[in-house]
Amino acid sequence: ELCDRVIFIHRGRIVDAGSPRELARRQGQVRLRLRFEHGRDAFLAFANKRKWTPEESCDGFTVVALHEGELQDALTGILALPVTIADFEVHQPSLEEYFIDTAEATAAPAIPSV
């Protein structure tokens, strides 16, 4: 790591502070990436019941965004489905993603041009 503490300042005011890992985790979402050998339709039905919005990535993974607290229950539920998973990844948010989200949330609204 390059630093042990990060401070975000916007217009002279501290917006957030903490370790890089703490800040990244505050984003609260993880992306679960799954590649199915078979049973993808069963997963999609499961995801629909949970009101998830799965997306298909260009590398053949089915990707779903979850709150970090949902991850264990989600994995338990998925493993109970009639599916065969060829590969999976859990993508934790990065400090860069947290920075972008924080910057967008604190940005001043655009002034309409006349």
Backbone as JSON Lines, residues from 0, in Angstrom:
{"i":0,"aa":"E","n":[0.83,-1.19,0.0],"ca":[0.0,0.0,0.0],"c":[0.87,1.24,0.0]}
{"i":1,"aa":"L","n":[0.35,2.28,-0.62],"ca":[1.08,3.54,-0.68],"c":[0.86,4.38,0.57]}
{"i":2,"aa":"C","n":[-0.27,4.2,1.23],"ca":[-0.57,5.01,2.4],"c":[-1.43,4.2,3.37]}
{"i":3,"aa":"D","n":[-1.49,4.67,4.62],"ca":[-2.31,3.97,5.6],"c":[-3.56,4.76,5.96]}
{"i":4,"aa":"R","n":[-3.68,5.98,5.44],"ca":[-4.86,6.8,5.7],"c":[-5.1,7.73,4.51]}
{"i":5,"aa":"V","n":[-6.38,7.89,4.15],"ca":[-6.78,8.74,3.02],"c":[-7.84,9.71,3.52]}
{"i":6,"aa":"I","n":[-7.75,10.95,3.07],"ca":[-8.76,11.95,3.4],"c":[-9.28,12.54,2.1]}
{"i":7,"aa":"F","n":[-10.61,12.54,1.94],"ca":[-11.24,13.18,0.78],"c":[-11.71,14.56,1.21]}
{"i":8,"aa":"I","n":[-11.27,15.57,0.48],"ca":[-11.66,16.95,0.77],"c":[-12.4,17.49,-0.44]}
{"i":9,"aa":"H","n":[-13.54,18.1,-0.2],"ca":[-14.33,18.71,-1.27],"c":[-14.71,20.11,-0.82]}
{"i":10,"aa":"R","n":[-14.28,21.12,-1.61],"ca":[-14.56,22.52,-1.3],"c":[-14.12,22.9,0.11]}
{"i":11,"aa":"G","n":[-12.95,22.41,0.5],"ca":[-12.37,22.75,1.79],"c":[-12.95,22.01,2.97]}
{"i":12,"aa":"R","n":[-13.83,21.06,2.72],"ca":[-14.47,20.31,3.81],"c":[-14.1,18.84,3.68]}
{"i":13,"aa":"I","n":[-13.76,18.19,4.8],"ca":[-13.46,16.76,4.78],"c":[-14.76,16.0,4.55]}
{"i":14,"aa":"V","n":[-14.79,15.25,3.46],"ca":[-15.97,14.47,3.1],"c":[-15.9,13.08,3.72]}
{"i":15,"aa":"D","n":[-14.69,12.51,3.76],"ca":[-14.53,11.17,4.34],"c":[-13.06,10.94,4.64]}
{"i":16,"aa":"A","n":[-12.8,10.01,5.56],"ca":[-11.43,9.68,5.92],"c":[-11.38,8.26,6.44]}
{"i":17,"aa":"G","n":[-10.25,7.61,6.23],"ca":[-10.06,6.26,6.74],"c":[-8.95,5.56,5.99]}
{"i":18,"aa":"S","n":[-8.74,4.29,6.31],"ca":[-7.74,3.52,5.58],"c":[-8.29,3.23,4.18]}
{"i":19,"aa":"P","n":[-7.42,2.98,3.22],"ca":[-7.91,2.67,1.87],"c":[-8.91,1.51,1.88]}
{"i":20,"aa":"R","n":[-8.65,0.46,2.65],"ca":[-9.56,-0.69,2.69],"c":[-10.9,-0.32,3.32]}
{"i":21,"aa":"E","n":[-10.87,0.47,4.41],"ca":[-12.12,0.9,5.05],"c":[-12.98,1.7,4.07]}
{"i":22,"aa":"L","n":[-12.35,2.63,3.38],"ca":[-13.1,3.46,2.44],"c":[-13.69,2.64,1.3]}
{"i":23,"aa":"A","n":[-12.9,1.73,0.75],"ca":[-13.4,0.89,-0.34],"c":[-14.58,0.05,0.13]}
{"i":24,"aa":"R","n":[-14.51,-0.47,1.35],"ca":[-15.59,-1.31,1.88],"c":[-16.86,-0.52,2.14]}
{"i":25,"aa":"R","n":[-16.72,0.79,2.38],"ca":[-17.91,1.61,2.64],"c":[-18.81,1.71,1.43]}
{"i":26,"aa":"Q","n":[-18.26,1.41,0.28],"ca":[-19.1,1.41,-0.92],"c":[-20.22,0.4,-0.75]}
{"i":27,"aa":"G","n":[-19.95,-0.67,0.01],"ca":[-20.99,-1.6,0.43],"c":[-21.41,-2.64,-0.6]}
{"i":28,"aa":"Q","n":[-20.87,-2.59,-1.79],"ca":[-21.28,-3.56,-2.79],"c":[-20.1,-4.39,-3.27]}
{"i":29,"aa":"V","n":[-20.4,-5.63,-3.56],"ca":[-19.44,-6.52,-4.19],"c":[-20.08,-7.01,-5.49]}
{"i":30,"aa":"R","n":[-19.24,-7.43,-6.41],"ca":[-19.76,-8.02,-7.65],"c":[-19.38,-9.49,-7.65]}
{"i":31,"aa":"L","n":[-20.39,-10.32,-7.77],"ca":[-20.2,-11.76,-7.87],"c":[-20.23,-12.12,-9.34]}
{"i":32,"aa":"R","n":[-19.15,-12.76,-9.8],"ca":[-19.02,-13.16,-11.21],"c":[-19.02,-14.67,-11.27]}
{"i":33,"aa":"L","n":[-19.96,-15.23,-12.03],"ca":[-20.13,-16.67,-12.14],"c":[-20.1,-17.1,-13.6]}
{"i":34,"aa":"R","n":[-19.41,-18.2,-13.87],"ca":[-19.47,-18.81,-15.2],"c":[-20.05,-20.21,-15.0]}
{"i":35,"aa":"F","n":[-21.15,-20.47,-15.68],"ca":[-21.88,-21.72,-15.5],"c":[-21.54,-22.73,-16.58]}
{"i":36,"aa":"E","n":[-21.37,-23.98,-16.18],"ca":[-21.3,-25.08,-17.16],"c":[-22.72,-25.43,-17.57]}
{"i":37,"aa":"H","n":[-23.61,-25.5,-16.6],"ca":[-25.04,-25.64,-16.88],"c":[-25.83,-25.12,-15.69]}
{"i":38,"aa":"G","n":[-27.1,-24.81,-15.93],"ca":[-27.98,-24.35,-14.87],"c":[-28.1,-22.84,-14.77]}
{"i":39,"aa":"R","n":[-27.6,-22.12,-15.77],"ca":[-27.68,-20.65,-15.72],"c":[-29.12,-20.17,-15.6]}
{"i":40,"aa":"D","n":[-30.06,-20.84,-16.28],"ca":[-31.47,-20.43,-16.2],"c":[-32.0,-20.56,-14.77]}
{"i":41,"aa":"A","n":[-31.58,-21.6,-14.06],"ca":[-32.0,-21.75,-12.65],"c":[-31.45,-20.59,-11.82]}
{"i":42,"aa":"F","n":[-30.21,-20.19,-12.11],"ca":[-29.63,-19.05,-11.4],"c":[-30.41,-17.78,-11.72]}
{"i":43,"aa":"L","n":[-30.75,-17.56,-12.98],"ca":[-31.47,-16.34,-13.37],"c":[-32.83,-16.26,-12.68]}
{"i":44,"aa":"A","n":[-33.52,-17.4,-12.54],"ca":[-34.8,-17.43,-11.82],"c":[-34.58,-17.08,-10.35]}
{"i":45,"aa":"F","n":[-33.53,-17.64,-9.76],"ca":[-33.16,-17.36,-8.37],"c":[-32.86,-15.87,-8.19]}
{"i":46,"aa":"A","n":[-32.09,-15.32,-9.11],"ca":[-31.72,-13.9,-9.06],"c":[-32.94,-13.02,-9.2]}
{"i":47,"aa":"N","n":[-33.86,-13.38,-10.07],"ca":[-35.08,-12.61,-10.27],"c":[-35.91,-12.56,-8.98]}
{"i":48,"aa":"K","n":[-36.01,-13.69,-8.27],"ca":[-36.75,-13.72,-7.01],"c":[-36.13,-12.8,-5.97]}
{"i":49,"aa":"R","n":[-34.82,-12.63,-6.03],"ca":[-34.11,-11.77,-5.07],"c":[-34.02,-10.33,-5.56]}
{"i":50,"aa":"K","n":[-34.61,-10.05,-6.71],"ca":[-34.61,-8.72,-7.32],"c":[-33.21,-8.23,-7.68]}
{"i":51,"aa":"W","n":[-32.34,-9.19,-8.05],"ca":[-31.02,-8.85,-8.56],"c":[-31.14,-8.57,-10.05]}
{"i":52,"aa":"T","n":[-30.18,-7.89,-10.6],"ca":[-30.15,-7.6,-12.03],"c":[-28.86,-8.15,-12.61]}
{"i":53,"aa":"P","n":[-28.85,-9.43,-12.97],"ca":[-27.63,-10.02,-13.54],"c":[-27.32,-9.44,-14.92]}
{"i":54,"aa":"E","n":[-26.05,-9.34,-15.19],"ca":[-25.58,-8.88,-16.5],"c":[-24.61,-9.91,-17.05]}
{"i":55,"aa":"E","n":[-24.55,-9.99,-18.36],"ca":[-23.61,-10.91,-19.02],"c":[-22.36,-10.11,-19.41]}
{"i":56,"aa":"S","n":[-21.2,-10.56,-18.98],"ca":[-19.96,-9.87,-19.33],"c":[-19.44,-10.42,-20.67]}
{"i":57,"aa":"C","n":[-18.55,-9.67,-21.27],"ca":[-18.01,-10.08,-22.57],"c":[-17.12,-11.32,-22.47]}
{"i":58,"aa":"D","n":[-16.69,-11.67,-21.26],"ca":[-15.85,-12.86,-21.09],"c":[-16.62,-14.09,-20.61]}
{"i":59,"aa":"G","n":[-17.96,-14.04,-20.74],"ca":[-18.77,-15.22,-20.46],"c":[-19.23,-15.37,-19.03]}
{"i":60,"aa":"F","n":[-18.95,-14.4,-18.18],"ca":[-19.42,-14.46,-16.8],"c":[-20.79,-13.81,-16.67]}
{"i":61,"aa":"T","n":[-21.58,-14.32,-15.74],"ca":[-22.81,-13.67,-15.33],"c":[-22.44,-12.89,-14.08]}
{"i":62,"aa":"V","n":[-22.75,-11.59,-14.07],"ca":[-22.3,-10.71,-13.0],"c":[-23.52,-10.13,-12.28]}
{"i":63,"aa":"V","n":[-23.46,-10.16,-10.95],"ca":[-24.53,-9.58,-10.15],"c":[-23.91,-8.75,-9.03]}
{"i":64,"aa":"A","n":[-24.46,-7.56,-8.78],"ca":[-24.01,-6.7,-7.7],"c":[-24.82,-7.01,-6.45]}
{"i":65,"aa":"L","n":[-24.12,-7.16,-5.34],"ca":[-24.75,-7.5,-4.06],"c":[-24.23,-6.58,-2.97]}
{"i":66,"aa":"H","n":[-25.05,-6.39,-1.94],"ca":[-24.53,-5.74,-0.75],"c":[-23.61,-6.74,-0.07]}
{"i":67,"aa":"E","n":[-22.56,-6.25,0.52],"ca":[-21.55,-7.12,1.11],"c":[-22.15,-8.09,2.12]}
{"i":68,"aa":"G","n":[-23.14,-7.64,2.88],"ca":[-23.79,-8.48,3.88],"c":[-24.61,-9.63,3.29]}
{"i":69,"aa":"E","n":[-24.96,-9.54,2.02],"ca":[-25.75,-10.58,1.34],"c":[-24.91,-11.72,0.79]}
{"i":70,"aa":"L","n":[-23.61,-11.54,0.73],"ca":[-22.75,-12.46,0.0],"c":[-22.84,-13.9,0.51]}
{"i":71,"aa":"Q","n":[-22.76,-14.11,1.79],"ca":[-22.79,-15.48,2.31],"c":[-24.11,-16.17,2.01]}
{"i":72,"aa":"D","n":[-25.24,-15.49,2.25],"ca":[-26.54,-16.07,1.95],"c":[-26.7,-16.33,0.46]}
{"i":73,"aa":"A","n":[-26.18,-15.4,-0.36],"ca":[-26.27,-15.56,-1.81],"c":[-25.52,-16.81,-2.26]}
{"i":74,"aa":"L","n":[-24.29,-16.98,-1.77],"ca":[-23.51,-18.15,-2.16],"c":[-24.16,-19.45,-1.69]}
{"i":75,"aa":"T","n":[-24.69,-19.45,-0.47],"ca":[-25.38,-20.63,0.04],"c":[-26.58,-20.98,-0.83]}
{"i":76,"aa":"G","n":[-27.36,-19.96,-1.2],"ca":[-28.52,-20.19,-2.06],"c":[-28.15,-20.67,-3.45]}
{"i":77,"aa":"I","n":[-27.1,-20.1,-4.02],"ca":[-26.66,-20.49,-5.36],"c":[-26.16,-21.93,-5.36]}
{"i":78,"aa":"L","n":[-25.42,-22.31,-4.33],"ca":[-24.89,-23.68,-4.26],"c":[-25.99,-24.71,-4.07]}
{"i":79,"aa":"A","n":[-27.16,-24.3,-3.59],"ca":[-28.29,-25.22,-3.43],"c":[-29.06,-25.41,-4.74]}
{"i":80,"aa":"L","n":[-28.76,-24.6,-5.75],"ca":[-29.44,-24.69,-7.04],"c":[-28.89,-25.86,-7.86]}
{"i":81,"aa":"P","n":[-29.68,-26.34,-8.83],"ca":[-29.17,-27.38,-9.73],"c":[-28.28,-26.77,-10.82]}
{"i":82,"aa":"V","n":[-27.11,-26.28,-10.4],"ca":[-26.17,-25.64,-11.33],"c":[-24.79,-26.27,-11.17]}
{"i":83,"aa":"T","n":[-24.0,-26.14,-12.22],"ca":[-22.59,-26.47,-12.14],"c":[-21.84,-25.2,-12.48]}
{"i":84,"aa":"I","n":[-21.03,-24.73,-11.54],"ca":[-20.28,-23.49,-11.71],"c":[-18.87,-23.84,-12.16]}
{"i":85,"aa":"A","n":[-18.49,-23.33,-13.32],"ca":[-17.15,-23.59,-13.86],"c":[-16.11,-22.67,-13.23]}
{"i":86,"aa":"D","n":[-16.53,-21.46,-12.88],"ca":[-15.59,-20.48,-12.33],"c":[-16.39,-19.4,-11.63]}
{"i":87,"aa":"F","n":[-15.81,-18.8,-10.6],"ca":[-16.46,-17.66,-9.96],"c":[-15.4,-16.73,-9.36]}
{"i":88,"aa":"E","n":[-15.78,-15.48,-9.21],"ca":[-14.93,-14.46,-8.61],"c":[-15.8,-13.54,-7.77]}
{"i":89,"aa":"V","n":[-15.24,-13.02,-6.71],"ca":[-15.9,-11.99,-5.92],"c":[-15.03,-10.75,-6.04]}
{"i":90,"aa":"H","n":[-15.61,-9.71,-6.61],"ca":[-14.86,-8.47,-6.83],"c":[-15.21,-7.48,-5.72]}
{"i":91,"aa":"Q","n":[-14.24,-7.18,-4.88],"ca":[-14.4,-6.16,-3.84],"c":[-14.17,-4.79,-4.48]}
{"i":92,"aa":"P","n":[-14.87,-3.76,-4.03],"ca":[-14.65,-2.43,-4.6],"c":[-13.24,-1.93,-4.3]}
{"i":93,"aa":"S","n":[-12.72,-1.14,-5.2],"ca":[-11.38,-0.57,-5.02],"c":[-11.51,0.84,-4.46]}
{"i":94,"aa":"L","n":[-10.4,1.36,-3.98],"ca":[-10.38,2.74,-3.49],"c":[-10.72,3.71,-4.63]}
{"i":95,"aa":"E","n":[-10.27,3.39,-5.83],"ca":[-10.58,4.23,-7.0],"c":[-12.09,4.29,-7.24]}
{"i":96,"aa":"E","n":[-12.77,3.15,-7.14],"ca":[-14.23,3.13,-7.33],"c":[-14.92,3.95,-6.25]}
{"i":97,"aa":"Y","n":[-14.43,3.83,-5.0],"ca":[-14.99,4.62,-3.92],"c":[-14.79,6.11,-4.18]}
{"i":98,"aa":"F","n":[-13.6,6.48,-4.63],"ca":[-13.3,7.87,-4.93],"c":[-14.25,8.41,-6.0]}
{"i":99,"aa":"I","n":[-14.45,7.66,-7.06],"ca":[-15.33,8.11,-8.15],"c":[-16.76,8.28,-7.63]}
{"i":100,"aa":"D","n":[-17.26,7.31,-6.88],"ca":[-18.61,7.41,-6.32],"c":[-18.74,8.61,-5.39]}
{"i":101,"aa":"T","n":[-17.73,8.83,-4.54],"ca":[-17.76,9.96,-3.61],"c":[-17.71,11.28,-4.36]}
{"i":102,"aa":"A","n":[-16.84,11.37,-5.36],"ca":[-16.73,12.6,-6.15],"c":[-18.04,12.91,-6.87]}
{"i":103,"aa":"E","n":[-18.69,11.89,-7.43],"ca":[-19.96,12.1,-8.12],"c":[-21.04,12.53,-7.13]}
{"i":104,"aa":"A","n":[-21.05,11.95,-5.94],"ca":[-22.08,12.27,-4.95],"c":[-21.92,13.69,-4.38]}
{"i":105,"aa":"T","n":[-20.67,14.2,-4.32],"ca":[-20.45,15.52,-3.75],"c":[-20.32,16.62,-4.79]}
{"i":106,"aa":"A","n":[-20.35,16.26,-6.07],"ca":[-20.2,17.25,-7.13],"c":[-21.39,18.2,-7.13]}
{"i":107,"aa":"A","n":[-21.08,19.44,-7.43],"ca":[-22.14,20.43,-7.55],"c":[-22.96,20.17,-8.8]}
{"i":108,"aa":"P","n":[-24.27,20.41,-8.74],"ca":[-25.08,20.21,-9.95],"c":[-24.61,21.12,-11.07]}
{"i":109,"aa":"A","n":[-24.7,20.62,-12.27],"ca":[-24.28,21.38,-13.44],"c":[-25.2,22.59,-13.64]}
{"i":110,"aa":"I","n":[-24.62,23.7,-14.03],"ca":[-25.41,24.9,-14.31],"c":[-25.83,24.81,-15.77]}
{"i":111,"aa":"P","n":[-27.16,24.85,-16.0],"ca":[-27.62,24.73,-17.39],"c":[-27.14,25.89,-18.24]}
{"i":112,"aa":"S","n":[-26.72,25.58,-19.46],"ca":[-26.3,26.64,-20.37],"c":[-27.51,27.27,-21.01]}
{"i":113,"aa":"V","n":[-27.38,28.53,-21.33],"ca":[-28.5,29.27,-21.9],"c":[-28.36,29.37,-23.38]}
